């Protein structure tokens, strides 16, 4: 069930990861992002496996920033994900 942007979670993750499904509607995804950020998440990372893209949403980038070849954010110190390798593994089914 889609979340309303009026909702707030009682406990928000520091960083939320959303992996899009083929049937996800853009308005529902935007609402989910808004709910996480309004609830106190530092960032929301949206992975689109079909387009092989990742976008990072936080209060400083309300429209989201594309993650080019590496996924990193200040809320995840020391974490970096090589997106080329990540999507290659998805394509190979491993």
CORCOR-V763427 format. One record per residue. N is the residue number from 1. PSI is psi in whole degrees, 0 to 359 (NA if undefined). D_FIRST is the distance of its C-alpha to the first C-alpha in Angstrom with 1 decimal. Layout:
n | psi | d_first
N | PSI | D_FIRST
N | PSI | D_FIRST
//
This chain:
n | psi | d_first
1 | 131 | 0.0
2 | 145 | 3.8
3 | 146 | 6.4
4 | 143 | 9.4
5 | 350 | 12.7
6 | 345 | 14.2
7 | 153 | 12.5
8 | 138 | 14.7
9 | 147 | 14.6
10 | 330 | 17.5
11 | 110 | 18.5
12 | 142 | 17.9
13 | 155 | 19.3
14 | 313 | 22.4
15 | 129 | 21.0
16 | 138 | 17.5
17 | 129 | 17.5
18 | 123 | 14.8
19 | 120 | 15.8
20 | 143 | 14.7
21 | 158 | 14.0
22 | 331 | 15.7
23 | 2 | 12.6
24 | 134 | 11.1
25 | 137 | 11.7
26 | 320 | 14.0
27 | 322 | 12.6
28 | 320 | 9.2
29 | 316 | 11.5
30 | 321 | 13.8
31 | 319 | 11.5
32 | 316 | 10.6
33 | 312 | 14.4
34 | 321 | 15.3
35 | 313 | 13.4
36 | 312 | 15.2
37 | 320 | 18.5
38 | 334 | 18.4
39 | 355 | 17.9
40 | 2 | 21.0
41 | 141 | 20.3
42 | 330 | 23.4
43 | 156 | 21.8
44 | 125 | 18.8
45 | 123 | 19.9
46 | 120 | 18.1
47 | 128 | 19.6
48 | 99 | 19.7
49 | 332 | 21.5
50 | 315 | 22.2
51 | 353 | 24.1
52 | 54 | 25.2
53 | 160 | 24.5
54 | 138 | 23.2
55 | 143 | 22.7
56 | 125 | 23.0
57 | 132 | 21.6
58 | 180 | 23.2
59 | 337 | 24.7
60 | 345 | 27.8
61 | 73 | 26.2
62 | 335 | 23.4
63 | 356 | 23.4
64 | 148 | 23.4
65 | 134 | 26.4
66 | 142 | 26.8
67 | 111 | 27.9
68 | 280 | 30.9
69 | 344 | 32.3
70 | 141 | 31.4
71 | 118 | 28.3
72 | 154 | 29.4
73 | 148 | 28.6
74 | 336 | 30.6
75 | 350 | 27.8
76 | 68 | 28.5
77 | 131 | 32.3
78 | 354 | 33.9
79 | 132 | 30.9
80 | 136 | 31.2
81 | 122 | 29.7
82 | 108 | 31.7
83 | 326 | 29.3
84 | 314 | 31.9
85 | 318 | 32.3
86 | 310 | 28.6
87 | 329 | 27.8
88 | 320 | 31.0
89 | 322 | 29.9
90 | 317 | 26.6
91 | 323 | 28.8
92 | 351 | 31.1
93 | 14 | 28.5
94 | NA | 29.8
//
